[in-house]
Amino acid sequence: YLGYPVIGDMKYGKKTVNETVKKQYGIKNQVLYCVEVVFPKLDNYDELSMRTVSINEPAVFSKIRN
């Protein structure tokens, strides 16, 4: 709603931007990435409670940035 759609968003994104990204980088889907998820204290969910889950950045992000 702020006017900053996710690249590759065919519904709300700018068609020209999505076409450029698709042509230049071969990206055909939304480019959305979460670095880290931190779970708070969760009663009855011991396996997730106070846990942090992190992953490395997908290669496509460094390709776009460079």
C-alpha positions in Angstrom: 0.0 0.0 0.0 3.1 2.3 0.3 3.7 2.0 -3.4 6.8 -0.3 -3.2 5.7 -3.6 -4.7 8.0 -6.6 -4.5 9.9 -7.1 -7.8 8.2 -9.8 -9.8 4.7 -9.0 -8.3 2.5 -9.4 -11.3 -0.6 -8.1 -9.6 0.6 -4.9 -8.0 4.1 -4.4 -9.5 5.1 -2.3 -12.5 4.9 -4.3 -15.7 8.0 -2.5 -17.2 10.1 -3.2 -14.1 9.1 -6.8 -14.0 9.8 -7.3 -17.7 13.2 -5.7 -17.4 14.2 -7.9 -14.4 12.9 -11.0 -16.2 14.9 -10.2 -19.3 18.1 -9.2 -17.5 18.2 -11.7 -14.7 15.7 -14.5 -15.7 13.5 -13.9 -12.7 10.0 -15.0 -13.2 8.6 -14.9 -9.6 8.6 -12.5 -6.7 11.9 -11.6 -5.2 11.2 -11.7 -1.5 13.6 -12.9 1.2 13.6 -13.1 4.9 17.1 -13.1 6.6 16.0 -14.3 10.0 12.9 -15.3 12.0 13.0 -15.0 15.8 10.4 -16.7 17.8 9.4 -15.3 21.2 8.7 -17.4 24.2 5.9 -19.8 23.1 3.9 -21.9 25.6 3.3 -25.4 24.3 5.8 -25.0 21.4 9.1 -25.9 23.0 10.7 -26.7 19.7 10.2 -23.1 18.4 10.2 -21.1 21.7 13.1 -18.6 21.9 14.5 -20.0 18.6 16.2 -18.1 15.8 16.2 -19.5 12.3 18.5 -18.0 9.7 19.4 -18.8 6.1 22.0 -17.5 3.6 20.9 -15.0 1.0 19.8 -16.7 -2.3 22.3 -16.3 -5.1 19.9 -14.3 -7.2 20.1 -11.4 -4.8 23.8 -11.0 -5.2 23.3 -11.3 -9.0 20.8 -8.4 -9.0 22.8 -6.2 -6.6 26.0 -6.5 -8.6 
